[in-house]
Amino acid sequence: MSKIYLETIIKAHIQTVFDLSRDIDLHQKSVSKTREKAIAGRTSGLIEKDETVTWRGKHLGFFQTHQSKITQMEKPFHFTDEMLKGRFKSFKHQHIFKQEGKNTIMIDILEFESPFGIIGKLFNRFFLKNYMKNFLLERNKVIKTTAEIVSQ
């Protein structure tokens, strides 16, 4: 199992950052390089607990589909999405938010596992983990920029 932990400091109120992090439309904007689109379930607006979203995007040269469900949510402190269908053996993304003064600390904890046994583990370790980290960093940059503009 691979694990990515990221912290992003954002000069905005926790509720703003929380809402932008679950905004389907902003997510699509942040990952436009992969042409990722919400094609089923919640396809726009703010995703809520127990809702699903199915994404289709071009990753690693291939169009792929990934369906997630929001399995936990405590507004505005955290939510978790978990894969229901997709290419991973398992996929769980925890989104945690902490207010510290005028800043919000946005924490991503992404745990995933590829299929294909030892080959999948090697692929995770030497390639996929870095790919996923960069994917999250790009997404977080858009959330940060948008939140800080909205909060001015």
Phi, psi and omega in degrees: 000132176263149181223132176240132177236123179229142172239133178234126178266125184233129180277075181198163179290147183305319182295321178298312182294317178303311183294319179295329181290339179248016179275113182300318182294318179292323177301315180299321178295319185289338182243032183299334179299330181265001182055032182288131180226145172279122187244350180202163184073221175286120183246359175199164179079200185267121178286144183241171178303140179072003175271157177243159171218137175248124181256145171229124181205167181263110179235133178057033176087358183231144171287131182227154179243138182219120178252127179238156175233139174280108186265338179218146175200130170227102184290137349259035190261329178191157166208157182230132172246141181229141181293134171261319179217142178160190186279343181280155171287320173209153182202120179221126182236112176265133178244118184237140183229133179227130176274127175228098184064234180270002181253154169246132173265117178258122183245130174249129171236108181248122176241129181211158179218134177272154172286186173079030171054229185296325178297317178297320179296318178294319178299316177302309188294317187263350182217303191296323181299316179293320177300313181293322178299314179296324176300313179293319180299320178295315178301314183294327178298318179292318177299312181301309181300313181296314182297318182289328175291314181298327186276356181286000000 
